[in-house]
Amino acid sequence: MVRNFLLLAYRNLRKRASFSFVNVFGLSLGMCACLTILKYVDFETSYDNFHTHGESIYRMTRTMIQGNERKQPNVMTTYGLGPALQENIPEVKNFVRTHDGNSVVSVQNFSGETKAFHENNILIVDSTFLEAFTFETLAGDVKTPLDNPNSIVLTRSMAMKYFGSLDAIGRDVKLNGGRMNGDYVVSAIIEDVPPNSSFSFRFLLPIHNIFLEGQYKEQDGWGTNNFITYVQLHDQASLEGASARLNLISERYINPKFVGYGGVIELKLQPLHDIHLETGIRHDVPTVSPDTLYFFALIAAFILIIAWINYINLSTARAMERAREVGIMKTVGARRSELIVQFLLESVVINIVAVLLALLLALFFIPQLGEVLRKKLVLDLSDGRLWMVLTLLFISGSLASGVYPAFIMSSYKIGAALKISREDFSLRKVLVVFQFACSLLLLAGTLVVYRQVSFMQAQDTGLQMDQMLVVPGPGTINWEDAKRRLAIFKEEVRRIKGVEAITTSGALPGAGYNWGADIYRVGKEKTDIRLGCVVWVDPDFLATYDIPLVAGRNFDERIASDMKALIVNEASLEAFDLGTPEEALQQKLIMDGDTSSIIGVARNYNWNSLKSEVTPFLFGADNIIPANISIQLNAQELRSATAAIGELYQQLIPGEPFEYYFLDDSFNSQYQSDLQFGKIFGLFATLAIAISCLGLWGLASFTTSQRLKEIGVRKVLGASVLNIIYMLCSQFMKLVVISSILAMPLAWYGMDSWLAQFAFRIELGWQLFVIPFAALACIALLTVGMQVLKGAMMNPAKVLRSE
């Protein structure tokens, strides 16, 4: 019997090949979208899961509580915290401190060639780092590669970059221009850091040497917060017990430092596996909001439901055609249960084919999505979870798309089934409305995301960044020698054709700042402390970046006091209670105990992305800051000027790598995650619309074929082709209008909530909703119109000759 049912199913599917194709392809697209989104969500939730001891590792966070105000949590801690935690909390087995670093790395490879590059992904760590965290060792010392203060660990890509092979153990590496200057020996080579890791280092250095610097050598371990601290708890240790003892650490070591500020520090243990999914922590690594993942999972569900709706709509639309089939089968003795099995088997066959096709499509699309996200996404066929998902999609798809049509078509009475019926199922209309409402939501969301990102990229930041060439400062020579040579370099660069301005600074727009200082105005109490961002610049910085002053004057290196003074932005006036710009020039600020005068007030500018409000920013001065060189170029002389600058740079600082980039590209990279969000949104909006239109095409085709005789009669009676097209298209366009009415409020609410995270945002005008509606209406009209036009143009004699 099952064989006969399968044979009937095959014949019915072959008889209506176009409908079968629409069903199979629509379902496969929906399943493919679901698989792709689930893979993305799985990747984002898999961060740091590869560490063997990950369940027992926690990152320390600190939050300052001042009065009734809780400051933003921060991951930066003092270097004394780790040892104190291990000493005072029995649950703590080990601690690891990390500190970011950058340097010019130079080596002499096997052929005797010297290679040197600026490297930013250097991580300075305790020797316990590779004991706590799991990274595959490819060569060298497996157990103690960081015990020697002069050892260095390379990743695979860095070993290949500098030595051309993994045979680099024992080779010398020289570091210059950073905190860890000196000669090192390669002790181990490890596999590149996985893409689903919160770490992104390329080199590991032992932390020992950093404490030989004056900044830390003179401290007691509880002064400067610029380390990240991790702790590993003993197996079976109580997290609650360890957390309860954190207050003792704060009270004994940290809070005494904040007595004068009227604040206390709250320490917390953040699970390693939560780092990537917890947002809103200062100085954190890139994270993703769980709400974003839930949102994409919801999109996956919507797209899958849209695909199922297509099947239900087309199957119920064919119910009139198959009514006679049902009636004849019942006449010859078929029971309803047998009819249900037959129709369900058709659904099973279609879903089997759809699942296999979806898997093939996902194998192609998932790596493409990975390229968009700049993350390695690959569908692993050996992953048992994949086959569980495919099985679930098959079972749920067969039931969701097959049960309703099976029960509807098997329920016809013999007499009614043998009559021609034109019953118009209201449920089918509801399902079409739902389809297009979902499509409109995604389309409107895509437009808003792209408009917001474009708005941020085009917005005036208050800084001149076009054609701004940035050259990392020299790292192979000492600081004073670098200042001397860069002073000559600046003078010579000004003579190059196409160069309009040049300056040096300790940090750059969109790339952080030099000092997050605790600041308050002279005359105020320490309890009025506020955070300010300090950047060291030379006197040419404001002119090069075209930052106007609203009061006061620029730095003048001929005036000694100017080199110890500050220029603040307008946001600092309110933050530090400085009064008007003119009044601020009479004030002084205390930064971590040092008092500085204010000589100028700059107009507000967006140093960081437009996601955040303009923050209090302060410029300190030096005649030359060798960290970064910014050169404003004329667009017409861009290439020749860059080449001349490179030649001059290497003449004055031989052996130093000349590397450069353009600041606007670097600044706009802050919006990369939002652009990726928009691309994903747009991709799945396109899929949803495509699936909806597939169903609409099939429905229009079937509706037209069922009404061919009516069309023929109307044409004989004088109806024009346009009249007939309007008659048939209008019923579908009404559904699109209803979909829009339902979707618009939801789209407005959702997009307004998403835009709330941006300090500078677009307004949700009418065009953001009219455009998606018009686009969707045109797509729907084009889809329906192609089928309707065929019926309207048909010769009436062909369809009426049997009447």
Residue pairs with C-beta under 8 A, 6 or more apart in sequence:
1 338
2 345
5 338
5 341
5 342
5 345
6 345
6 349
8 342
9 342
9 345
9 346
9 349
10 349
12 322
12 346
13 20
13 346
13 349
13 350
14 20
16 318
18 698
18 701
19 314
19 318
19 698
19 702
20 350
22 310
22 314
22 694
22 695
22 697
22 698
23 310
23 311
23 314
23 315
23 350
23 354
23 698
24 350
24 353
24 354
24 357
25 354
25 357
25 694
26 307
26 310
26 311
26 691
26 694
26 695
27 307
27 308
27 310
27 311
27 350
27 351
27 354
27 358
27 397
27 401
28 353
28 354
28 355
28 357
28 358
28 361
29 303
29 307
29 358
29 361
29 687
29 690
29 691
29 694
30 303
30 304
30 306
30 307
30 308
30 358
30 687
30 691
31 304
31 307
31 354
31 355
31 358
31 393
31 397
32 357
32 358
32 361
32 362
32 365
33 300
33 303
33 304
33 684
33 687
33 688
34 300
34 301
34 303
34 304
34 358
34 393
35 358
35 359
35 362
35 366
35 379
35 386
35 389
35 390
35 393
36 362
36 365
36 366
36 369
37 296
37 297
37 299
37 300
37 684
38 297
38 300
38 389
39 362
39 366
39 369
39 377
39 379
40 296
40 369
40 373
40 377
40 680
41 293
41 296
41 297
42 385
43 196
43 375
43 377
44 196
44 276
44 277
44 288
44 293
45 277
45 293
46 196
47 196
47 197
47 198
47 273
47 275
47 276
47 277
48 54
48 196
48 197
48 198
48 272
48 273
48 275
48 276
49 196
49 273
50 134
50 194
50 196
50 197
51 57
51 132
51 133
51 134
51 272
52 134
53 132
53 133
53 134
53 232
54 134
54 272
54 273
55 273
56 93
56 232
56 233
56 234
56 235
56 237
57 132
57 133
57 230
57 231
57 232
57 233
57 271
57 272
58 230
58 231
58 232
58 233
58 239
58 269
58 270
58 271
58 272
59 75
59 228
59 229
59 230
59 269
59 270
59 272
59 275
60 75
60 77
60 81
60 85
60 228
60 229
60 230
60 231
60 267
60 268
60 269
60 270
61 73
61 74
61 75
61 267
61 268
61 270
61 281
62 73
62 74
62 76
62 77
62 225
62 254
62 265
62 266
62 267
62 268
63 70
63 71
63 72
63 73
63 74
63 265
63 266
63 268
64 70
64 71
64 74
64 258
64 263
64 264
64 265
64 266
65 71
65 263
65 264
65 265
65 266
66 261
66 262
66 263
66 527
66 529
67 262
67 263
67 527
71 531
72 280
72 281
72 282
73 268
73 280
73 281
73 282
74 225
74 281
74 282
74 283
75 228
75 281
75 282
75 283
75 284
76 225
76 226
76 227
76 228
76 282
76 283
77 225
77 227
77 228
77 229
78 221
78 222
78 223
78 224
78 225
78 227
78 254
79 97
79 211
79 216
79 221
79 224
79 227
80 220
80 221
80 222
80 253
81 221
81 222
81 227
81 229
81 249
81 253
82 95
82 96
82 97
82 126
82 227
82 229
82 231
83 95
83 221
84 221
84 249
84 252
84 253
85 92
85 95
85 229
85 231
85 249
86 92
86 93
86 94
86 95
86 231
88 245
88 248
88 249
88 252
89 242
89 245
89 246
89 249
91 233
91 234
91 237
91 238
91 239
91 241
91 242
91 245
92 231
92 232
92 233
92 234
92 242
93 231
93 232
93 233
93 234
93 237
94 128
94 131
94 132
94 231
94 232
95 126
95 128
95 229
95 230
95 231
95 232
96 125
96 126
96 128
96 129
96 132
96 133
96 229
96 230
96 231
96 232
97 125
97 126
97 207
97 227
97 228
97 229
97 230
98 123
98 124
98 125
98 126
98 129
98 227
98 228
98 230
99 123
99 124
99 125
99 179
99 207
99 210
99 226
99 227
99 228
100 122
100 123
100 124
101 122
101 123
101 124
101 178
101 179
101 180
101 205
102 118
102 119
102 120
102 122
102 177
102 178
103 118
103 119
103 122
103 175
103 176
103 177
103 178
103 180
103 181
103 475
104 116
104 117
104 118
104 119
104 175
104 176
104 177
104 178
104 474
104 475
104 476
104 656
104 657
105 116
105 117
105 119
105 162
105 173
105 174
105 175
105 203
106 114
106 115
106 116
106 117
106 173
106 174
106 176
106 476
106 655
107 114
107 115
107 116
107 162
107 163
107 171
107 172
107 173
107 174
108 114
108 115
108 172
109 115
109 162
109 163
109 164
110 163
110 164
110 165
114 655
115 161
115 162
116 476
116 655
116 656
116 657
117 161
117 657
117 659
118 177
118 472
118 475
118 657
118 659
119 202
119 203
121 200
121 201
121 202
121 203
122 175
122 178
122 180
122 201
122 202
122 203
122 205
123 199
123 201
123 203
123 204
123 205
124 179
124 180
124 205
124 206
124 207
124 210
125 146
125 204
125 205
125 206
125 207
126 146
126 206
126 207
127 144
127 146
127 147
127 206
127 207
127 208
129 146
129 204
130 137
130 145
130 146
130 153
130 190
130 204
132 230
132 232
133 199
135 190
135 191
135 193
136 190
136 191
137 145
137 188
137 189
137 190
137 191
138 156
138 166
138 189
138 190
138 191
139 166
139 167
139 168
139 169
139 188
139 189
140 153
140 169
140 186
140 187
140 188
140 189
141 151
141 187
141 188
142 188
145 151
145 153
145 187
145 188
145 204
146 153
146 187
146 204
146 205
146 206
147 206
148 185
148 187
148 206
149 206
149 208
149 209
150 182
150 183
150 184
150 185
151 184
151 185
151 186
151 187
151 188
151 206
152 173
152 184
152 185
152 186
152 187
152 203
152 204
152 205
153 186
153 187
153 188
153 189
153 190
153 203
153 204
153 205
154 162
154 168
154 173
154 186
154 188
154 189
154 190
154 202
154 203
155 189
155 190
155 191
155 192
155 193
155 201
155 202
155 203
156 166
156 189
156 190
156 191
156 192
157 192
157 202
158 202
158 203
159 165
159 166
159 168
159 186
159 189
160 166
162 168
162 173
163 171
166 189
168 186
168 189
169 186
169 187
169 188
169 189
170 185
170 186
171 185
171 186
172 183
172 184
172 185
172 186
173 183
173 184
173 185
173 186
174 182
174 183
174 184
175 181
175 182
175 183
175 184
175 205
176 475
176 476
176 477
177 473
177 474
177 475
177 476
178 475
179 210
179 213
180 205
180 209
180 210
182 209
184 205
190 204
193 199
193 200
193 201
193 202
195 375
195 376
196 375
198 272
198 275
198 276
198 285
199 285
200 285
210 216
211 217
215 224
216 224
222 253
222 254
222 257
223 257
230 272
231 242
231 269
233 239
233 242
239 269
242 269
243 268
243 269
246 267
246 268
246 269
247 267
249 267
250 264
250 265
250 266
250 267
254 265
254 267
255 264
255 265
258 264
258 265
260 526
261 518
261 526
261 527
261 529
262 525
262 526
262 527
263 527
263 529
270 278
275 284
275 285
275 287
276 285
276 287
276 288
277 287
277 288
277 289
277 290
277 293
278 287
279 287
279 288
279 289
281 287
286 673
292 677
296 680
296 684
299 442
299 681
299 684
299 688
300 684
302 438
302 442
302 688
303 438
303 684
303 687
303 688
303 691
304 393
304 397
305 434
305 438
306 434
306 435
306 438
306 439
306 688
306 691
306 692
306 695
307 691
308 397
308 400
308 401
309 431
309 432
309 434
309 435
309 695
310 435
310 691
310 692
310 694
310 695
310 698
311 347
311 350
311 401
311 402
311 405
312 401
312 404
312 405
312 428
312 431
313 428
313 431
313 432
313 695
313 698
313 699
314 695
314 698
314 699
314 702
315 343
315 401
315 402
315 405
315 409
316 404
316 405
316 408
316 409
316 425
316 427
316 428
317 428
317 698
317 699
317 702
317 703
318 702
319 405
319 408
319 409
319 412
319 425
320 420
320 421
320 422
320 423
320 706
321 702
321 706
322 409
323 409
323 412
323 416
323 417
323 418
323 419
323 420
323 421
324 417
324 418
326 339
326 409
326 410
326 412
326 417
327 412
327 414
327 415
327 416
327 417
327 418
328 418
329 339
330 339
330 412
330 414
330 417
331 414
336 410
336 411
339 406
339 409
339 410
340 406
340 407
340 410
343 402
343 405
343 406
343 409
343 410
344 398
344 402
344 403
344 406
346 402
347 397
347 398
347 401
347 402
347 405
347 406
348 398
348 402
350 401
351 394
351 397
351 398
351 401
351 402
352 394
354 397
355 390
355 393
355 394
355 397
358 390
358 393
359 390
362 379
363 379
366 377
366 378
366 379
367 377
367 378
369 377
369 680
369 683
370 376
370 377
370 378
372 676
372 679
372 680
372 683
373 676
373 680
374 672
374 676
379 386
380 386
422 706
428 699
429 735
432 695
432 696
432 699
432 732
432 735
432 739
433 735
433 738
433 739
433 742
434 739
435 691
435 692
435 695
435 739
436 692
436 735
436 736
436 739
436 740
436 743
436 776
436 780
437 739
437 740
437 742
437 743
437 746
438 688
438 692
438 743
439 685
439 688
439 689
439 692
439 739
439 776
440 739
440 740
440 743
440 744
440 747
440 772
440 773
440 776
441 743
441 746
441 747
441 750
442 681
442 684
442 685
442 688
442 689
443 685
443 689
443 772
443 775
443 776
444 743
444 744
444 747
444 751
444 768
444 769
444 772
445 681
445 685
445 747
445 750
445 751
445 754
446 678
446 681
446 682
446 685
447 768
447 771
447 772
448 751
448 754
448 755
448 762
448 764
448 768
449 674
449 677
449 678
449 681
449 682
449 754
450 678
450 682
451 762
451 768
452 674
452 755
452 758
452 761
452 762
453 671
453 674
453 675
453 678
455 760
455 761
455 762
456 609
456 610
456 611
456 671
456 674
456 758
456 760
457 668
457 671
459 606
459 610
459 760
461 509
461 605
461 606
461 610
461 667
462 547
462 603
462 604
462 605
462 606
463 509
463 545
463 546
463 547
463 605
463 606
463 607
464 544
464 545
464 546
464 632
465 509
465 545
465 663
465 664
465 667
466 635
466 664
467 632
467 633
467 634
467 635
467 638
467 662
468 545
468 630
468 631
468 632
468 633
468 662
468 663
468 664
469 630
469 631
469 632
469 633
469 641
469 642
469 645
469 660
469 661
469 662
469 663
470 508
470 628
470 629
470 630
470 631
470 660
470 661
470 662
470 663
470 666
471 628
471 629
471 631
471 645
471 649
471 658
471 659
471 660
472 627
472 628
472 629
472 659
472 660
473 482
473 486
473 504
473 625
473 626
473 627
473 628
473 629
474 482
474 485
474 486
474 626
474 653
474 656
475 656
476 653
476 655
476 656
477 485
477 653
477 656
479 626
482 624
482 626
482 653
483 623
483 624
483 626
485 652
485 653
486 504
486 624
486 626
486 629
487 623
487 624
488 652
489 629
489 648
489 649
489 652
489 653
490 502
490 504
490 540
490 624
492 648
492 652
493 499
493 502
493 631
493 645
493 648
494 502
496 641
496 644
496 645
496 648
497 637
497 640
497 641
497 644
498 633
498 634
498 636
498 637
498 638
498 640
498 641
499 631
499 632
499 633
499 634
499 641
499 645
500 632
500 633
500 634
501 540
501 543
501 544
501 631
501 632
502 540
502 544
502 629
502 630
502 631
502 632
503 537
503 538
503 540
503 541
503 543
503 544
503 545
503 629
503 630
504 537
504 538
504 540
504 541
504 624
504 625
504 626
504 627
504 628
504 629
504 630
505 535
505 536
505 537
505 538
505 541
505 625
505 627
505 628
505 630
506 514
506 535
506 536
506 537
506 625
506 627
506 628
507 513
507 514
507 535
507 536
507 627
507 628
508 628
508 630
508 663
508 666
509 545
509 605
509 606
509 607
509 608
509 663
509 667
510 607
510 608
510 609
510 663
510 666
510 667
510 669
510 670
511 666
513 533
513 534
513 535
513 607
513 617
514 534
514 535
514 536
515 533
515 534
515 535
515 591
516 531
516 532
516 533
516 534
517 531
517 532
517 533
517 534
517 591
517 592
517 618
518 529
518 530
518 531
518 591
518 592
519 529
519 530
519 531
519 532
519 576
519 589
519 590
519 591
519 616
519 618
520 526
520 528
520 529
520 530
520 576
520 589
520 590
521 528
521 576
521 577
521 578
521 587
521 588
521 589
521 590
522 587
522 588
522 589
522 590
522 595
524 576
524 577
528 577
530 575
530 576
530 616
531 616
532 572
532 575
532 576
532 589
532 591
532 616
532 617
532 618
533 607
533 615
533 616
533 617
533 618
534 591
534 617
534 618
534 619
534 620
535 607
535 617
535 618
535 619
535 620
536 619
536 620
536 621
536 622
536 625
537 555
537 619
537 620
537 621
537 622
537 625
538 555
538 557
538 621
538 622
538 623
538 624
538 625
539 554
539 555
539 556
539 557
539 562
539 621
539 623
541 547
541 619
541 630
542 549
542 554
542 567
542 602
542 619
543 554
544 630
544 632
545 630
547 602
547 603
547 605
548 602
548 603
549 567
549 600
549 601
549 602
549 603
550 570
550 581
550 601
550 602
550 603
551 580
551 581
551 582
551 584
551 585
551 600
551 601
552 567
552 581
552 584
552 585
552 598
552 599
552 600
552 601
553 599
553 600
554 567
554 600
555 562
555 563
555 565
555 567
555 599
555 600
555 619
555 621
556 562
557 563
557 621
557 623
561 597
562 599
562 621
563 621
563 622
563 623
564 596
564 597
564 621
565 596
565 597
565 598
565 599
565 621
566 589
566 596
566 597
566 598
566 599
566 618
566 619
566 620
567 598
567 599
567 600
567 601
567 602
567 618
567 619
567 621
568 576
568 578
568 584
568 589
568 598
568 600
568 601
568 602
568 616
568 617
568 618
568 619
569 601
569 602
569 603
569 604
569 605
569 614
569 616
569 617
569 618
570 581
570 601
570 602
570 603
570 604
570 614
571 604
571 613
571 614
571 615
571 616
571 617
572 578
572 584
572 601
572 616
572 617
572 618
573 579
573 580
573 581
573 584
573 601
575 616
576 587
576 589
576 616
578 584
578 587
578 598
579 587
581 601
584 598
584 601
585 598
585 599
585 600
585 601
587 598
588 595
588 596
588 597
588 598
589 595
589 596
589 598
589 618
591 618
596 620
602 617
602 619
604 614
605 614
605 617
606 614
606 760
607 615
607 617
608 615
608 670
609 667
609 670
609 671
610 758
610 759
610 760
611 670
611 757
611 758
611 759
611 760
612 759
613 759
614 759
630 663
631 645
633 641
633 642
634 641
642 660
645 660
646 658
646 660
649 656
649 658
650 656
650 658
689 776
689 779
693 779
693 780
693 783
696 732
696 780
696 783
696 784
697 783
697 784
697 786
697 787
699 732
700 728
700 732
700 783
700 784
700 787
700 788
701 787
703 728
704 711
704 728
704 787
704 788
704 790
704 791
705 791
707 728
707 791
708 791
708 794
708 799
709 799
709 800
709 803
711 724
711 791
711 792
711 794
711 796
711 799
712 794
712 796
712 797
712 798
712 799
712 800
713 796
713 800
714 723
714 724
714 727
715 724
715 796
716 796
716 800
721 789
721 792
721 793
724 788
724 791
724 792
725 785
725 788
725 789
725 792
728 784
728 788
728 791
728 792
729 781
729 784
729 785
729 788
732 780
732 784
733 777
733 780
733 781
733 784
736 773
736 776
736 777
736 780
737 777
739 776
740 773
740 776
744 769
744 773
747 769
747 772
748 764
748 769
751 764
751 768
752 764
755 761
755 762
755 764
